Amino acid sequence: MRSIRMVSVRSVALVLCSVAGFAGRALAQSASLPYDHMHLAAPDPAQAVQWYQKYFGGQPLPAEGTDRLMIGKTRFVFMKAQGAQPSAGSSIDHVGFSVPDLDAKMKQFAADGVKVVTAMQDPPGLFKLAFIEDPWGVKIEVVQDPETPGFHHIHLRAPNPDEALAWYLDKFGGERAKLKNRIDGVKYGDVWLLVQRGDATPSQGHAIDHLGWRTPNLGGTVTDLKGKGAKFTVEPREVTIGTTKVQVSFVEGPSVTRIEVLQR
């Protein structure tokens, strides 16, 4: 009888531990903020929208304005700006898109005169990749990764990549993982956040101006982030996008990365 009772107690304990573990994982997942947008600079935002749609797909958002399109679940928003510095070397070095056939895409780039920064490579155990630059200075990695089609990743620069990744995980949640079991990163839905080691200049004023996360409760998120030591450069305020009022704020990330936190 005693042995049966011990087995029963152990079984209950195992069940409770499993439930607690599941609840903990669920809590961690619910605390993760969805990645919302990339904010890029271009002299003619409508022209930039057309360029990105031509090469990487996506849908314009006329209800919000002619300066943006949705690629997958991420908005690409273009602010009107002259003379932005190239993104390469800034704290937001480049973005990545995955296409079904990189060979065909490179032929299209060549035919259209798109600037190729690095010719196509095929590193073992990774995927085919190449680097191009858009007409306004955004460095773009184009890859052939069937596991993550479309908008693939954001690649940052920081002196200590591990510390930078830990900062983003602490502030915005996400899933710590390894891309192809080789490259450390944090996943926000289907989008990878990667960090390469290197010095970086602040993102503001470059062709990729800032990153953007969305929250259902900006006031609560601001309080939480301030409690974690986040530095706010713009306190919450209301702006109008199209006919929609949006609450926005800005945080300073590692290597002086400009980050928008908003509530739509």
C-alpha positions in Angstrom: 0.0 0.0 0.0 2.8 2.4 0.9 4.5 1.7 -2.5 1.3 2.5 -4.3 0.9 5.7 -2.4 4.5 6.7 -3.3 3.9 6.0 -6.9 0.7 8.0 -6.8 2.5 11.0 -5.2 5.3 10.8 -7.7 2.8 10.7 -10.6 0.9 13.7 -9.3 4.2 15.6 -8.9 5.2 14.7 -12.5 1.8 15.9 -13.8 2.1 19.2 -11.8 5.6 19.8 -13.1 4.5 19.2 -16.6 1.6 21.6 -16.2 3.9 24.2 -14.6 6.4 23.8 -17.4 3.7 24.1 -20.1 2.3 27.2 -18.3 5.7 28.7 -18.1 6.3 28.2 -21.8 2.8 29.6 -22.6 3.5 32.6 -20.5 6.9 33.2 -22.2 5.2 32.9 -25.6 2.4 35.3 -24.7 5.0 37.9 -23.5 6.6 37.9 -26.9 5.7 40.9 -29.0 5.0 40.5 -32.7 7.5 42.1 -35.1 5.6 44.8 -36.9 7.7 46.8 -39.5 10.9 48.0 -41.1 11.2 51.7 -41.6 13.4 52.7 -44.6 14.4 55.9 -46.2 13.9 56.9 -49.8 13.5 60.2 -51.7 10.3 58.9 -53.4 8.4 56.5 -51.1 5.9 55.5 -53.7 8.7 54.5 -56.1 10.4 52.5 -53.4 7.1 50.6 -52.7 7.0 49.7 -56.4 10.6 48.6 -56.4 10.2 46.2 -53.5 6.9 44.9 -54.8 8.5 44.1 -58.1 11.4 42.1 -56.7 10.1 40.7 -53.4 6.3 40.8 -53.7 4.0 42.2 -51.1 0.8 44.2 -51.1 0.4 48.0 -51.0 -1.7 49.4 -48.1 -3.6 52.3 -49.7 -5.8 52.8 -46.6 -2.6 53.7 -44.7 -0.9 55.7 -47.5 1.3 55.2 -50.6 4.5 54.9 -48.6 4.2 51.3 -47.5 3.5 47.7 -48.4 3.0 44.5 -46.5 5.5 41.7 -47.2 4.2 38.6 -45.4 3.2 39.9 -41.9 5.7 42.8 -41.9 5.1 46.4 -43.1 7.9 48.0 -45.1 7.4 51.7 -44.5 9.4 54.4 -46.5 9.9 57.8 -45.0 10.7 60.6 -47.5 14.3 61.5 -47.0 17.2 62.8 -49.2 20.8 61.7 -48.7 20.3 58.9 -46.2 23.6 57.0 -45.5 23.9 53.4 -46.7 22.7 50.8 -44.2 25.9 48.7 -44.4 28.0 49.3 -41.3 25.2 50.8 -39.3 23.6 49.0 -36.3 20.9 47.7 -38.8 23.3 46.4 -41.4 20.9 44.7 -43.8 17.6 42.8 -44.3 17.2 39.4 -46.0 14.6 38.0 -48.4 14.2 34.3 -49.4 13.2 33.6 -53.0 12.3 30.2 -54.6 15.0 30.4 -57.3 18.0 32.5 -56.6 19.6 31.8 -60.0 16.6 33.2 -61.8 16.4 36.2 -59.4 20.1 37.0 -60.0 19.4 37.0 -63.8 16.5 39.4 -63.2 18.7 41.7 -61.2 21.4 41.6 -63.8 19.0 42.4 -66.6 17.5 45.3 -64.7 20.9 46.8 -63.6 20.4 46.2 -59.9 23.6 46.7 -58.0 25.1 43.4 -56.9 27.4 43.7 -53.9 28.4 40.1 -53.5 27.9 37.4 -56.2 25.9 34.3 -55.5 27.5 31.8 -53.1 26.4 28.4 -51.9 27.9 27.7 -48.5 27.7 24.0 -47.5 25.0 23.4 -44.9 23.4 26.8 -45.3 21.7 28.0 -48.5 22.4 29.9 -51.7 22.9 33.6 -51.0 23.9 36.9 -52.6 24.0 40.6 -51.6 22.5 43.4 -53.5 21.7 47.1 -52.7 18.5 48.9 -53.5 18.6 52.3 -55.3 18.6 54.1 -51.9 21.4 52.4 -50.0 19.6 49.5 -48.3 21.9 46.4 -48.2 19.8 43.3 -49.0 20.8 39.6 -48.6 18.8 37.4 -51.0 18.8 33.8 -50.1 17.1 30.6 -51.2 15.7 29.1 -48.0 12.5 27.1 -48.7 11.9 26.8 -44.9 11.3 30.6 -44.6 10.1 32.2 -47.8 9.6 35.9 -48.2 10.9 38.3 -45.6 13.6 36.2 -44.0 15.7 38.1 -41.6 17.1 41.3 -40.0 20.9 41.4 -39.6 22.2 43.8 -37.0 25.8 44.7 -36.0 27.1 44.9 -32.4 30.4 44.5 -30.6 29.0 41.6 -28.6 26.3 39.6 -30.5 25.4 37.4 -27.5 24.7 40.4 -25.3 22.7 42.1 -28.1 20.5 39.0 -28.7 19.9 38.6 -25.0 18.8 42.3 -24.9 16.2 41.8 -27.6 15.0 38.5 -26.0 14.6 40.2 -22.6 12.8 43.3 -24.0 10.6 41.9 -26.8 10.5 38.1 -26.2 10.9 35.9 -29.2 12.4 32.4 -29.5 16.1 31.9 -29.2 17.2 29.5 -31.9 19.9 28.6 -34.5 19.4 29.3 -38.1 20.2 26.0 -39.9 21.7 24.9 -36.6 24.6 27.2 -37.3 23.8 30.9 -36.7 22.5 32.2 -33.3 19.4 34.3 -33.5 16.0 35.1 -32.1 12.8 34.3 -34.1 9.7 36.6 -34.2 7.2 34.5 -36.0 8.9 33.6 -39.3 11.4 36.5 -39.2 14.9 35.9 -37.9 16.8 38.5 -35.9 20.6 37.9 -36.3 23.6 39.9 -35.0 27.1 39.9 -36.5 30.1 41.0 -34.6 31.5 44.4 -35.4 31.5 48.1 -34.7 28.4 50.0 -35.8 27.1 53.5 -36.3 23.6 54.5 -35.0 20.8 53.5 -37.3 19.0 56.8 -37.5 19.9 58.7 -40.6 20.7 55.5 -42.5 18.8 53.8 -45.3 17.3 51.5 -42.7 16.2 54.0 -40.0 14.6 51.8 -37.4 12.9 48.5 -36.4 9.4 48.2 -35.1 7.5 45.9 -32.6 3.8 46.0 -31.9 2.0 45.6 -28.5 -1.7 45.4 -27.6 -1.0 47.7 -24.6 1.6 50.3 -25.1 1.2 51.8 -21.6 1.9 48.5 -19.9 4.7 47.6 -22.3 6.4 51.0 -21.7 6.2 50.4 -17.9 7.6 46.9 -18.3 10.5 48.1 -20.6 11.4 50.9 -18.2 11.5 48.4 -15.4 14.0 46.5 -17.4 16.2 49.5 -17.9 15.2 50.4 -21.5 16.0 53.9 -22.5 13.1 55.8 -24.2 14.0 58.5 -26.7 10.4 59.3 -27.5 7.6 58.9 -24.9 4.2 57.5 -26.0 2.2 59.8 -28.3 -0.6 59.5 -30.7 -0.2 59.8 -34.5 -2.6 59.4 -37.4 -1.8 57.0 -40.2 -4.4 57.2 -42.9 -7.6 57.3 -40.9 -6.3 55.2 -38.0 -4.9 56.6 -34.8 -1.8 54.8 -33.6 0.1 55.1 -30.3 3.9 55.2 -30.8 7.1 55.4 -28.8 10.8 54.9 -29.4 13.5 53.0 -27.5 17.2 52.9 -28.0 18.6 49.4 -28.6 22.2 48.0 -28.6 24.7 50.0 -30.7 22.2 52.9 -30.7 19.6 51.1 -32.8 16.4 53.1 -33.1 13.4 51.0 -32.2 9.7 51.9 -32.5 7.2 50.3 -30.1 3.6 50.9 -31.1 0.0 50.0 -30.5 -2.2 49.9 -33.6 
